[in-house]
Amino acid sequence: MGIYSCYTDDDFRKWLRKTSDDEQANDFIDELEKTGGEASLHNLAPYITSKFGRFTSDQTLKRIFGQERTGFSFEEILDQKKILLVKMGRGRVGTVVSSLLATQLLLRLKLAAMKRGELAADQRKDFFLYIVMRSVLFQAIV
């Protein structure tokens, strides 16, 4: 969850700039430190970091969003015709976070599907995506 430290810790930003080869991360830090006046980092940081509170204080969410790597490969799921079942219970994390998780999963699947465009058409295997959104259907009926 280094994004939080980007806004709150000068030493972390300096360390990140020295150790990172990622041009986008360095540009982000440069732009962050250029802010001034009403939009200064000192004024913006509390507002922006307050949005991360839910993800940094809840241990379950911190383990999900704070991972450096995913425990499974979306490319492997598509290429090897595996089945991915996800139960998005809203009771534990709430509707907003559950929707965010579902969106992230779909984006990762889309990225993996788009990456397959690099393969020749005869090397790609068909895959099917079925989404059951029971709670949305129930809400639409009621």
Buried (B, 14 or more C-beta within 10 A) or exposed (E): EEEBBBBEBEEBBEEBEEEEEEEEBBEBBEEBBEBEEEEEBEEBBEEBBEEBEBBBEBEEBBEBBEEEEEEEBBBEBBBEEEEEEEEBEEEEBEEEBBBBBBEEBEEBBEEBBEEBEEEEEEEBEEBEEEEEEEEEEEEEEE
